[in-house]
Amino acid sequence: MLAPVTPGSSNLPCQALPADGAYGVLEVIDLALCKNPRTRELWSVARVQAAQVGLAQTDFLPTLDARLTASRARIDSRAVSQRGAALTLSWLLVDFGARSANLEVARQLLSAAAATLDATVQSVFLDALQAYYNTQAARAAVTAATQSEKASRESLSAAEVRYRVGSGTPADRLQAQTAWSQATLNRIRTEGVLRNALGRLAKVMGLDADQPLRLDEIPAVAPESALDASFDRDVAALIAEARERRPDMKAAEAELRAAQAGIAYARAAGRPTISLSGGPQWQDLGELSSHGNAIGLTFSVPIFSGFNTTYNIRAAEARSDVQAARLDDTRQQVALDVWEAYQSLSTASQTIRSTVDLLASAEQSERVALGRYKAGVGNILDVLNAQSALATARLQRIQAMLDWHVSRATLARAIGILDSSLLLSVGRDRKNRNP
C-alpha cells in the first residue's frame, strides 16, 4: 500500500524534476500523491479523528480544578472582605460502559478514516496512472500519424513520378495529394491532443498546465506476457481477496462497528454513575478563617429524562442498520468492480495478441502495394487503402497497449493491491524474459 506523503515532511519535498528530467510512471504517481489536495484533506481528517480517540481516553482520567474567590460586602455599614480557595478532585469511577463504548466509537471511526485515506490514495494513484498512459498514448499517436504522413508523401512522390513518365493519371496524383493532406491534418490534430494530454497530466501532478514535461518511453508489453500471473486466477478468488483487502470494505466495516458501539453508548448513558470528589478548602472572612478537607462519593441515578435515552437508542439502532446496508452495498460493488476489471483485462490481453498480427500484416500489405505501384503494376487506390489500414492498425496497437496498462492497474485497485510494486513487476518480468 502506498502511504500518503505527510504534509510538511522533509524527506519528500514534493518538488518537480529538473527541466531536463524525464518522468516515468513512478515519478508521476509520487508527485501526484504528494501534491493532490484530496490526500492532504483526508490526512487531516484522520488526524482529527486520532485526536477524538485521545479525547475519549481522557474520560477515564480524573480532573483537578482550583478555585479562588474574593468579594467585598457591606453589612450594617460595615465593609466585610471575603476570600476563599478550594482544590477539587473529581473522578468518574463507574458508568456501566458509557466511556468504553464512546472510546470504541472513536477508535472505529479512526480505523474508517485511515481506510478511507488508503482508498483515496489508490484512487489518486489510478488517476495519475491513467493520465500518464493517456499522454503516452497521445505521444505514440503523434508518432503513428507522422509515419502515416511520411508514407502518404512517399505515395504522392511515386504518383508524381508515374505522372511525369506518362504511366500515371492525373486522378492518381490528385488522390495521392488528398491522402497526404489528410495525413498532415491528422498529424496536426494528434499534436493538439498531445498538448492537451500533457496539460491534464501536469494538473494531476499538482503543476500548472503550461509546465513543460518530458516523459520516459512507454514500456512495451510482449504478447506472451499480456496475461499477468498476478491475476491469472479464478475471478471468485479475486473477489474474495478484494473483500478482505479493499480499503473501502474496511472503512464500511469499521463504520458499522462504530455504529454498533454507538448503541452501547446510548444505552449506558441512561444508567447510574458513581463519582469520587474531594479536596482541601480554605476561607477567610476577615476576623474569622477556616480550612478543611472533604471527600465523598456521588451516586447519580437518572430517573426521567423525557424519553431522551429511549430515542437516542432508537436513533443509534437505526444508524447501525444504515451502516449494515451500506456494508452490503459495498460488498456487492466490490464484486462488480473486480468482475468488470477482470473482463477488461482479459479483453485487453487478447487484443494485445491480435494487434501484433494485425500490425504486421498491415505493414506487409502496405509495402507490397507501394512496391507494386512503383513498379507500374498496381494502382493508387490499393496503395491508399493499404496505408489507411496501416494507420488504423497502428492506432489500434497503441490503444491496446493503453488499455492493457490501465486495465491491469484498475483490476489491482479493484482488489485493493494497487501500489508501486505492481508497476515494477512489469519491468522485472520483461528483464527475466530478455536477459
C-alpha positions in Angstrom: 0.0 0.0 0.0 1.3 3.4 -0.9 1.2 5.8 2.0 0.3 9.4 1.5 3.0 11.9 2.0 2.7 13.7 5.3 2.4 17.4 4.7 5.4 19.2 5.9 7.7 16.2 5.8 11.3 17.0 4.9 12.3 13.7 3.3 9.9 14.1 0.4 9.9 17.8 -0.6 7.2 17.4 -3.3 9.4 19.1 -5.9 9.1 18.6 -9.7 12.1 17.1 -11.5 14.7 19.5 -13.2 13.8 20.8 -16.6 15.9 18.1 -18.3 14.5 15.3 -16.1 12.3 12.6 -17.7 9.2 11.5 -15.8 8.5 7.8 -15.5 5.2 6.5 -14.2 6.5 6.2 -10.7 7.7 9.8 -10.6 4.4 10.9 -11.9 2.5 9.0 -9.3 4.7 10.0 -6.4 4.3 13.7 -7.2 0.6 13.3 -7.7 0.2 11.7 -4.3 2.4 14.3 -2.7 0.6 17.3 -4.1 -3.0 16.1 -4.5 -5.4 18.1 -2.2 -7.6 15.0 -1.7 -4.9 13.1 0.1 -4.0 16.2 2.2 -7.6 16.7 3.2 -8.2 13.1 4.3 -4.8 13.0 6.1 -6.1 16.0 8.1 -9.4 14.2 8.7 -7.5 11.2 10.0 -5.5 13.4 12.4 -8.8 15.0 13.7 -10.2 11.5 14.4 -7.0 10.5 16.1 -7.4 13.5 18.4 -11.0 12.3 19.1 -9.6 9.0 20.3 -7.4 10.8 22.7 -10.3 12.9 23.8 -12.3 9.8 24.6 -9.4 8.4 26.6 -9.4 11.4 28.8 -12.8 10.5 30.2 -11.1 7.7 32.1 -8.8 10.2 33.9 -9.6 12.3 37.0 -9.9 16.1 36.7 -8.4 18.6 39.1 -9.8 22.1 39.5 -8.6 25.1 41.5 -10.9 27.9 42.5 -10.1 31.3 44.1 -12.7 33.7 45.2 -12.6 37.3 46.6 -15.5 39.5 47.4 -16.3 42.6 49.5 -19.7 43.2 51.0 -21.2 45.9 53.3 -23.2 44.6 56.3 -24.8 47.2 58.7 -22.5 49.9 57.3 -19.5 47.7 57.8 -17.3 46.5 55.0 -16.5 42.8 55.1 -13.9 41.2 52.8 -14.2 37.5 52.0 -11.6 35.3 50.4 -11.6 31.6 49.6 -9.7 28.9 47.9 -10.5 25.3 47.0 -8.9 22.4 45.2 -11.3 19.8 43.9 -10.5 16.3 42.5 -13.3 14.7 40.5 -13.1 11.2 39.2 -15.9 9.2 37.5 -15.4 5.7 38.8 -18.3 3.7 37.4 -20.5 4.5 34.4 -21.5 1.0 33.4 -19.8 1.1 30.0 -20.5 4.5 28.6 -16.9 5.6 28.4 -15.7 2.3 27.0 -18.4 2.5 24.3 -17.5 6.1 23.4 -13.9 5.1 23.1 -14.8 2.2 20.9 -16.8 4.5 18.6 -13.8 6.9 18.3 -11.4 4.0 17.6 -13.6 2.5 14.9 -14.1 5.9 13.3 -10.3 6.4 13.3 -10.0 3.0 11.5 -12.6 4.1 9.0 -10.8 7.4 8.4 -7.5 5.5 7.9 -9.1 3.1 5.4 -10.8 5.9 3.6 -7.4 7.6 3.3 -5.9 4.4 1.8 -8.8 4.2 -0.7 -8.2 7.8 -1.7 -4.5 7.2 -2.2 -5.3 4.3 -4.5 -7.8 6.4 -6.4 -5.3 9.2 -6.9 -2.7 6.6 -7.9 -5.0 5.2 -10.6 -6.0 8.7 -11.8 -2.3 9.6 -12.2 -1.5 6.4 -13.9 -4.4 6.8 -16.4 -3.3 10.4 -17.1 0.3 9.2 -17.7 -0.7 6.4 -20.1 -3.2 8.6 -21.9 -0.4 11.1 -22.5 1.9 8.3 -23.6 -0.8 7.0 -26.0 -1.1 10.6 -27.4 2.7 10.6 -27.9 2.5 7.3 -29.7 -0.4 8.5 -31.8 1.7 11.5 -33.0 4.4 9.1 -34.0 2.0 7.0 -35.9 0.4 10.0 -37.6 3.9 11.2 -38.6 4.7 7.8 -40.1 1.4 7.8 -42.0 2.2 11.4 -43.2 5.6 10.2 -44.4 4.1 7.2 -46.2 1.5 9.4 -47.9 4.2 11.8 -49.0 6.1 8.8 -50.5 2.9 7.7 -52.3 2.5 11.2 -53.7 6.1 11.2 -54.9 5.5 7.9 -56.6 2.3 9.2 -58.2 4.1 12.3 -59.5 6.9 10.2 -60.9 4.5 8.0 -62.8 2.6 11.0 -64.0 5.7 12.6 -65.4 6.8 9.5 -67.3 3.3 9.0 -68.7 2.3 5.8 -66.8 0.1 7.5 -64.3 -3.1 9.5 -64.4 -4.0 13.0 -63.0 -6.6 11.3 -60.9 -3.9 9.1 -59.2 -1.9 12.2 -58.5 -4.9 14.1 -57.0 -5.9 11.2 -54.9 -2.4 10.9 -53.5 -2.3 14.6 -52.9 -5.6 14.4 -51.0 -4.4 11.5 -48.9 -1.2 13.3 -48.0 -3.2 16.4 -47.0 -5.5 14.3 -44.9 -2.5 12.6 -43.2 -1.0 16.1 -42.5 -4.3 17.2 -40.9 -4.4 14.1 -38.8 -0.9 14.7 -37.6 -1.7 18.3 -36.6 -4.8 17.1 -34.7 -2.9 14.4 -32.8 -0.3 17.0 -31.8 -3.1 19.1 -30.3 -4.4 16.1 -28.4 -0.9 15.5 -27.1 -0.6 19.1 -25.8 -3.9 18.8 -24.0 -3.0 15.5 -22.5 0.3 17.0 -21.2 -1.7 19.8 -19.6 -4.1 17.3 -17.9 -1.1 15.3 -16.7 0.5 18.3 -15.2 -2.7 19.2 -13.4 -2.9 15.7 -11.9 0.7 16.1 -10.7 -0.2 19.4 -9.0 1.7 21.5 -11.6 0.5 24.3 -13.8 -0.9 23.1 -17.2 1.8 25.0 -19.1 4.6 23.2 -17.2 7.0 21.6 -19.7 7.0 17.8 -19.2 9.4 15.3 -20.6 8.3 11.6 -20.3 10.1 8.3 -20.4 9.4 6.0 -23.3 6.3 3.9 -22.7 7.2 0.3 -21.8 6.2 -2.3 -24.4 4.1 -5.3 -23.5 5.1 -8.6 -25.0 2.2 -10.7 -26.3 3.2 -13.7 -24.2 3.2 -11.5 -21.0 -0.2 -9.9 -21.6 -1.9 -12.2 -19.1 -0.4 -11.3 -15.8 0.3 -14.2 -13.5 -0.8 -12.0 -10.5 -4.4 -12.1 -11.8 -4.4 -15.5 -13.5 -6.8 -16.9 -11.0 -10.5 -17.7 -10.7 -12.5 -14.5 -10.6 -14.3 -15.8 -7.5 -11.0 -16.0 -5.6 -10.1 -12.4 -6.7 -13.5 -11.2 -5.4 -12.9 -13.0 -2.1 -9.5 -11.4 -1.8 -10.8 -8.0 -2.7 -13.4 -8.2 0.1 -10.6 -8.9 2.5 -8.2 -6.2 1.2 -10.2 -3.3 -0.2 -9.9 -0.1 1.9 -13.5 0.9 1.3 -14.6 -2.5 2.6 -12.5 -2.0 5.8 -13.9 1.5 6.1 -17.5 0.3 5.8 -16.9 -2.5 8.4 -15.3 0.0 10.8 -18.2 2.4 10.4 -20.6 -0.5 11.2 -18.7 -1.4 14.3 -18.7 2.3 15.3 -22.5 2.4 14.9 -22.9 -0.8 17.0 -20.7 0.7 19.7 -22.9 3.8 19.5 -25.9 1.7 20.6 -24.0 0.5 23.6 -23.1 4.1 24.4 -26.7 5.3 24.1 -27.8 2.5 26.5 -25.1 3.2 29.0 -25.9 6.9 29.0 -29.1 6.2 30.8 -27.5 4.2 33.6 -26.4 5.3 37.1 -22.9 6.7 37.7 -20.6 6.7 40.7 -18.1 9.6 41.1 -15.4 10.4 43.6 -14.8 14.0 44.6 -12.8 15.7 47.3 -10.1 18.2 48.2 -9.0 21.0 50.6 -10.9 24.2 51.1 -9.9 27.5 52.8 -12.0 30.6 53.6 -11.1 33.9 55.2 -13.9 36.2 56.5 -11.6 38.9 57.8 -11.7 38.2 61.5 -12.6 34.5 61.0 -10.9 31.9 58.8 -11.5 28.3 58.3 -10.0 25.4 56.4 -10.8 21.8 55.9 -10.8 18.8 53.7 -13.7 16.9 52.1 -14.1 13.6 50.3 -17.2 11.8 49.1 -18.9 9.6 46.7 -21.8 10.6 44.5 -24.2 8.1 43.2 -26.3 9.5 40.4 -29.4 7.7 39.1 -31.3 9.2 36.1 -35.0 8.7 36.8 -36.8 10.5 33.9 -35.2 12.5 31.1 -38.2 12.9 28.8 -37.6 9.7 27.0 -34.2 11.1 25.8 -32.4 7.8 26.4 -35.1 5.8 24.6 -34.9 7.9 21.4 -31.2 8.0 21.5 -31.1 4.2 21.5 -33.6 4.0 18.6 -31.5 6.5 16.6 -28.3 4.6 17.3 -30.0 1.3 16.2 -31.3 3.0 13.0 -27.7 4.3 12.2 -26.4 0.8 12.7 -29.0 -0.5 10.2 -27.9 2.2 7.7 -24.3 1.2 8.1 -25.1 -2.5 7.7 -27.0 -1.8 4.4 -24.0 0.3 3.2 -21.7 -2.5 4.0 -23.8 -4.9 2.0 -23.9 -2.5 -0.9 -20.1 -2.1 -0.7 -19.7 -5.9 -0.8 -21.7 -6.1 -4.0 -19.9 -3.1 -5.5 -16.6 -4.7 -4.8 -17.7 -7.9 -6.6 -18.9 -5.8 -9.6 -15.6 -3.8 -9.7 -13.5 -6.9 -9.7 -15.7 -8.7 -12.3 -15.7 -5.7 -14.8 -11.9 -5.0 -14.3 -11.1 -8.7 -14.8 -13.1 -8.9 -18.0 -11.5 -5.7 -19.2 -8.0 -7.0 -18.6 -8.9 -10.3 -20.3 -10.1 -8.4 -23.3 -7.1 -6.2 -23.3 -4.8 -9.2 -23.1 -6.4 -10.9 -26.1 -6.4 -7.6 -28.0 -2.6 -7.2 -27.4 -2.0 -10.5 -29.2 -4.4 -9.7 -32.0 -3.0 -6.3 -32.7 0.5 -7.7 -33.1 -0.6 -9.9 -36.1 -2.8 -7.1 -37.4 0.0 -4.5 -37.4 2.5 -7.0 -39.0 0.1 -7.9 -41.8 -0.9 -4.2 -42.4 2.8 -3.2 -42.7 3.5 -6.1 -45.2 0.4 -5.2 -47.2 1.4 -1.5 -47.4 4.9 -2.4 -48.5 3.6 -4.8 -51.2 1.0 -2.3 -52.5 3.5 0.6 -52.7 6.2 -1.6 -54.3 3.7 -2.8 -57.0 2.6 0.8 -57.7 6.2 2.0 -58.1 6.8 -1.0 -60.4 3.9 0.1 -62.5 1.7 -3.0 -61.9 -0.5 -1.6 -59.1 -3.0 1.2 -58.7 -3.1 4.1 -56.3 -6.3 3.0 -54.6 -4.6 -0.2 -53.4 -1.8 1.9 -52.0 -4.0 4.4 -50.3 -6.3 1.6 -48.9 -3.2 -0.2 -47.6 -1.8 2.9 -46.0 -5.2 3.7 -44.4 -5.4 0.2 -43.0 -1.8 0.5 -41.6 -2.7 3.8 -39.9 -5.7 2.2 -38.3 -3.7 -0.8 -37.2 -1.1 1.4 -35.6 -3.7 3.3 -33.6 -5.4 0.0 -32.5 -2.0 -1.2 -31.3 -1.5 2.0 -29.4 -5.0 1.7 -27.8 -4.4 -1.9 -26.9 -1.2 -1.0 -25.1 -3.0 1.7 -23.2 -6.0 -0.5 -22.3 -3.7 -3.2 -21.0 -1.7 -1.0 -18.7 -4.8 0.8 -17.4 -6.9 -2.4 -17.1 -4.2 -4.1 -15.1 -4.0 -1.2 -12.7 -7.8 -0.9 -12.5 -8.0 -4.6 -11.5 -5.3 -4.1 -8.9 -7.2 -1.2 -7.4 -10.5 -3.3 -7.5 -8.7 -6.0 -5.5 -7.0 -3.5 -3.2 -3.4 -4.2 -4.1 -2.5 -1.2 -6.2 0.9 0.0 -5.4 4.3 0.7 -6.9 5.4 -2.9 -6.8 2.7 -3.7 -9.4 4.4 -1.4 -11.9 7.9 -2.6 -11.0 6.9 -6.2 -11.6 6.3 -5.5 -15.3 9.9 -4.4 -15.7 11.2 -7.4 -13.7 9.2 -9.8 -15.8 10.5 -8.3 -19.0 14.1 -8.4 -17.8 13.8 -12.1 -16.9 12.4 -12.9 -20.3 15.2 -10.9 -22.1 18.4 -11.4 -20.1 
